[in-house]
Structure formats: C-alpha cells, structure tokens
Amino acid sequence: MAHQGTGYFDSKGHYFKSPNEATESDLAALLGRIGDGDSLAPGIAVMLLEKRAEVERIFAEHDTMLAESEAAQKAAAEAAGNVTKLELPAAE
C-alpha cells in the first residue's frame, strides 16, 4: 500500500531521508574533491555538521580578530600621519 513520507533535497535536487544527509551532501559539494582516490569531502562534511557550534565559534573569533587587526592598523596609520582625513561636504 502506498503511503506518504517526508523527504529532503540537496541543492542539486537529490533526495535524502534526513535533513542531515541533505546538508552533508551540500557541504561535500561545496568542498569538492579532496584527497587521492575516494574523496574525503563527504566525511569532512559530516564532521563539519557534527561540530557546527565549534566551527561557528572559531569563525566568529576569526572575524573578531580581523576587525581588531584592521582597527589597529588604521589607528597606527593615522598616528603615523600616513592618512589624510577627507572632509565631506555637508548633505543638502
């Protein structure tokens, strides 16, 4: 007898039984072929999804470090006199 079910699809339209499988497929496709022989991308995709919170934390820390570094470089350049401040005309 036929019955109704739920399915999940990756960005290429491939069917998966769970959202994790569909997301892992998209991550593996994003990573591309890694390594010799069978690609390591599917395994890496699974690990990325499993360690999502840690990966997001690392990227957030990275973004903070980049912002701090950029601000420090800008402040150092201004202190050294290498930056000329432009005066913008008043908006009319």
N, C-alpha and C positions, 0 to 999 in steps of 0.2 A: 504494500500500500504506500502511496506517495505521502510525503509529509513535508512540512515547512521547516526551514532551518535558517540560521544566520551565517553569513559568510563575510569575509573581509578581503579587500583587494588592495594590492600594492599599486604604485603609480603606473606600472606597466599593464595593469588590468589582470594580473594573475590572482587566482583565488586561493585563499588561506582559511583555515578553520578558526584561527585566533588572531586578535589584533597584534599580539607579539610577533607572530610569524610574518604578518604583512609588513610590519615596521622593520623587522630584521632584514627582510628582502630589500626594502628601500635603502636601508643603511648599507647593505652589501653592494648594491648597485652604485651607490654614491662613492664607496671606497674603491670600486673597480677591482681589477685582478691584482692580487698581492701574492708574491712568492712564486716559486717554481712548482710545476705540477698542478695539483688541485689548489685553487685559490684559498688563501687564508681569510678572505674578506667575510664569508658567512660566519665563521667563528668569532671574528673580531666584532661583527655586528651584534651578535648575541651578547658578548661581553659588554659592549657599549650600552646596550639597553639594560642589562642587569646592573650596571654601575652608573646609571644615568645621573643620580644625585651627585655622586662624586665627580663625574665628568663636568656637570654644570657648575659645581663649586670651583673646580680648577679653572674653567673658562672665566667665571666671574672674578676670581683672583687675578687672572691674567689681564682682564680688562681694566681692573683697578690699578695694577702695576703700570700698564701702558699709559693710563690717564695721568698718574702721578709722575711718570717719567717725562711725558710731554709737558706737563706744567712746570716741572723743574728745569727742563731745557729752555722753555720760553722765558722763565724768570731769570735764568743765567744769561740768556742772550740780551734781555732788557737791561740787566745790571751791567753788562759789558758794554752797553751802548751800541750794540750791533743792530738794534731795531729802532726804526723811526716810526713814531706813532703818527698815524694819519688823523687829521681832524675831518670828520664827515660834516657836510653841510646839513643844517637843520632841515628837518622834514617840513614841507609846506602843506 
